[in-house]
């Protein structure tokens, strides 16, 4: 292994802001769609679930309907937020930074199942690792942190995307971990801001974080390609 290093954190932030600046409004609007959509779906199904719960005191079958409505609401919220998330990823890839939200969302529809599957596999592996005394979960989360990027930018699907991510991280675990911790600390500090922290992270920091991790991903690819 030669001594090639990842971009230092200041340079990493500089490159990330350069990519983020022309995309900020589109990514902000996507974040708003996710947040408002979650609130609307949660409100509608929350009220419906509560109404059937009250009715369950009279008719026991209403209790089953309550659970069904609750699960449908949760499922719709998950689908919406993953749809917005994949659109954010493709916004990074999109050369036309003025692409309309509608066209962007429609263009990623056919990618959703493959993207969901990778997110599911990644989540299950990390969850199992966390159950196994936490440390394995942290290791897995670093190994597979670029799985979605591998899918979006290289077209590699399923478990192969996870393997490719691990391959990119190999030999750079600690530098990658350190750079991701910097982002995590920033998000934690912002979340501590009373009332506004969660909103700032959801609408601004999280989209920036997608670009930040993308720059790390591209830097790892650069290093790997230079070794061939």
C-alpha positions as CSV (number, residue, x, y, z in Angstrom):
1,X,0.0,0.0,0.0
2,X,1.5,3.4,-1.0
3,X,1.1,6.5,1.1
4,X,-1.7,8.2,-0.9
5,X,-3.9,10.1,1.4
6,X,-7.5,11.2,1.3
7,X,-8.3,14.9,0.9
8,X,-7.7,16.8,4.1
9,X,-10.9,17.9,5.8
10,X,-10.7,21.6,4.8
11,X,-10.3,20.7,1.2
12,X,-13.1,18.2,1.5
13,X,-15.4,20.9,2.8
14,X,-14.3,23.3,0.0
15,X,-15.1,20.8,-2.7
16,X,-18.4,19.8,-1.1
17,X,-19.5,23.5,-0.9
18,X,-18.5,24.0,-4.6
19,X,-20.9,21.1,-5.6
20,X,-23.6,22.1,-3.1
21,X,-23.9,25.8,-3.9
22,X,-25.5,25.4,-7.4
23,X,-27.8,22.6,-6.1
24,X,-28.8,24.1,-2.8
25,X,-32.3,25.3,-3.7
26,X,-33.3,22.1,-5.5
27,X,-32.0,20.0,-2.6
28,X,-33.7,22.3,-0.1
29,X,-37.1,21.9,-1.9
30,X,-36.6,18.1,-2.0
31,X,-36.1,18.2,1.8
32,X,-39.2,20.3,2.2
33,X,-41.2,17.7,0.2
34,X,-40.0,15.0,2.4
35,X,-40.7,16.9,5.7
36,X,-44.1,18.3,4.7
37,X,-45.1,15.0,3.1
38,X,-44.2,13.2,6.3
39,X,-46.2,15.6,8.4
40,X,-49.3,15.3,6.1
41,X,-49.2,11.5,6.0
42,X,-48.5,11.3,9.7
43,X,-51.4,13.7,10.4
44,X,-53.9,11.9,8.2
45,X,-53.1,8.4,9.4
46,X,-52.5,9.5,12.9
47,X,-56.0,11.0,13.1
48,X,-57.5,8.0,11.4
49,X,-55.7,5.6,13.7
50,X,-56.9,7.5,16.8
51,X,-60.5,7.5,15.5
52,X,-60.5,3.7,15.0
53,X,-58.7,3.2,18.3
54,X,-61.6,5.1,20.1
55,X,-64.1,3.0,18.0
56,X,-62.2,-0.2,19.2
57,X,-63.8,0.3,22.6
58,X,-67.1,-0.6,20.9
59,X,-66.1,-2.9,18.1
60,X,-63.0,-5.1,18.7
61,X,-62.4,-5.3,14.9
62,X,-61.5,-1.6,15.0
63,X,-58.3,-2.5,16.8
64,X,-57.1,-4.4,13.8
65,X,-58.0,-1.5,11.6
66,X,-56.0,0.8,13.9
67,X,-52.9,-1.3,13.5
68,X,-53.4,-1.6,9.8
69,X,-53.8,2.2,9.3
70,X,-50.7,2.8,11.5
71,X,-48.6,0.4,9.5
72,X,-49.8,1.9,6.1
73,X,-48.9,5.4,7.3
74,X,-45.4,4.3,8.4
75,X,-44.8,2.5,5.1
76,X,-45.9,5.5,3.1
77,X,-43.6,7.8,5.1
78,X,-40.7,5.4,4.5
79,X,-41.4,5.2,0.8
80,X,-41.6,9.0,0.5
81,X,-38.4,9.7,2.4
82,X,-36.4,7.0,0.5
83,X,-37.8,8.5,-2.8
84,X,-36.6,11.9,-1.7
85,X,-33.3,10.5,-0.6
86,X,-32.6,8.8,-3.9
87,X,-33.6,12.0,-5.7
88,X,-31.0,13.8,-3.6
89,X,-28.3,11.3,-4.6
90,X,-29.2,11.7,-8.3
91,X,-29.2,15.5,-7.9
92,X,-25.5,15.2,-7.1
93,X,-25.0,13.2,-10.3
94,X,-27.2,15.5,-12.4
95,X,-25.2,17.9,-14.5
96,X,-28.2,20.1,-15.2
97,X,-28.4,21.7,-11.8
98,X,-31.7,23.5,-12.8
99,X,-33.6,20.3,-13.5
100,X,-37.1,20.5,-12.2
101,X,-38.1,18.7,-9.1
102,X,-40.9,16.9,-10.9
103,X,-38.6,15.6,-13.7
104,X,-36.0,14.5,-11.1
105,X,-38.5,12.6,-9.0
106,X,-40.0,10.9,-12.1
107,X,-36.6,10.0,-13.5
108,X,-35.6,8.0,-10.4
109,X,-38.8,6.0,-10.0
110,X,-37.4,3.1,-11.9
111,X,-34.3,3.1,-9.7
112,X,-36.3,2.9,-6.4
113,X,-36.5,-0.9,-6.0
114,X,-32.8,-1.5,-6.5
115,X,-32.0,1.5,-4.2
116,X,-34.4,0.2,-1.5
117,X,-32.9,-3.2,-1.7
118,X,-29.3,-1.9,-1.1
119,X,-30.6,0.3,1.7
120,X,-32.3,-2.7,3.3
121,X,-29.3,-5.0,3.0
122,X,-27.0,-2.3,4.4
123,X,-29.4,-1.6,7.3
124,X,-29.8,-5.3,8.2
125,X,-26.0,-5.9,8.2
126,X,-25.4,-2.8,10.4
127,X,-28.2,-3.7,12.7
128,X,-26.9,-7.2,13.2
129,X,-23.4,-5.7,13.8
130,X,-24.8,-3.4,16.4
131,X,-26.5,-6.3,18.2
132,X,-23.1,-8.0,18.3
133,X,-21.6,-5.7,20.9
134,X,-22.0,-2.4,18.8
135,X,-18.4,-2.3,17.5
136,X,-19.1,-4.6,14.5
137,X,-22.0,-2.4,13.6
138,X,-19.7,0.7,13.6
139,X,-17.2,-1.2,11.4
140,X,-20.0,-2.4,9.0
141,X,-21.4,1.2,8.8
142,X,-18.0,2.5,7.6
143,X,-17.4,-0.4,5.2
144,X,-20.8,0.0,3.5
145,X,-21.2,3.8,3.8
146,X,-20.7,4.2,0.1
147,X,-23.0,1.4,-1.1
148,X,-25.7,3.8,-2.4
149,X,-23.1,5.9,-4.2
150,X,-21.7,2.7,-5.9
151,X,-25.3,2.0,-7.1
152,X,-26.0,5.6,-8.3
153,X,-22.6,6.3,-9.9
154,X,-21.4,2.9,-11.0
155,X,-24.7,1.0,-11.5
156,X,-23.7,-1.9,-9.3
157,X,-26.6,-3.5,-7.5
158,X,-27.4,-5.5,-4.4
159,X,-24.8,-7.1,-2.3
160,X,-22.2,-6.3,-5.0
161,X,-22.7,-2.6,-4.1
162,X,-21.8,-3.4,-0.5
163,X,-18.8,-5.4,-1.5
164,X,-17.6,-2.6,-3.8
165,X,-18.0,-0.1,-0.9
166,X,-15.9,-2.3,1.4
167,X,-13.3,-2.6,-1.3
168,X,-13.0,1.2,-1.6
169,X,-12.7,1.6,2.2
170,X,-10.0,-1.1,2.5
171,X,-6.8,0.4,3.9
172,X,-8.6,3.8,4.6
173,X,-10.9,2.8,7.4
174,X,-9.6,5.3,10.0
175,X,-9.3,8.2,7.6
176,X,-12.9,7.6,6.4
177,X,-14.1,7.2,9.9
178,X,-12.5,10.4,11.0
179,X,-14.1,12.4,8.2
180,X,-17.5,11.0,8.8
181,X,-17.1,11.7,12.6
182,X,-16.5,15.4,11.7
183,X,-19.8,15.5,9.8
184,X,-21.6,13.7,12.6
185,X,-20.2,16.1,15.2
186,X,-21.4,19.1,13.2
187,X,-24.9,17.6,12.8
188,X,-25.0,16.9,16.6
189,X,-24.0,20.5,17.4
190,X,-26.7,21.8,15.0
191,X,-29.3,19.4,16.5
192,X,-28.6,21.0,19.9
193,X,-30.0,24.3,18.7
194,X,-33.4,24.7,20.4
195,X,-36.4,24.1,18.1
196,X,-34.5,24.8,14.8
197,X,-31.7,22.2,15.0
198,X,-33.7,19.3,13.6
199,X,-35.1,21.4,10.8
200,X,-31.7,22.8,9.8
201,X,-30.2,19.2,9.7
202,X,-33.1,17.9,7.7
203,X,-33.2,20.6,5.1
204,X,-29.6,21.8,4.8
205,X,-27.0,19.7,6.6
206,X,-28.3,16.3,5.4
207,X,-28.2,17.2,1.7
208,X,-24.8,18.8,2.2
209,X,-23.7,15.6,4.0
210,X,-24.7,13.5,0.9
211,X,-22.4,15.7,-1.2
212,X,-19.7,15.6,1.5
213,X,-19.7,11.8,1.5
214,X,-19.8,11.8,-2.3
215,X,-16.5,13.7,-2.4
216,X,-14.9,11.2,-0.1
217,X,-16.3,8.4,-2.3
218,X,-14.8,10.0,-5.5
219,X,-11.5,10.5,-3.7
220,X,-11.3,6.8,-2.8
221,X,-12.1,5.9,-6.4
222,X,-9.3,8.2,-7.5
223,X,-6.8,6.5,-5.2
224,X,-8.0,3.0,-6.3
225,X,-7.8,3.8,-10.0
226,X,-4.2,5.1,-9.6
227,X,-3.2,1.7,-8.2
228,X,-4.3,-0.2,-11.3
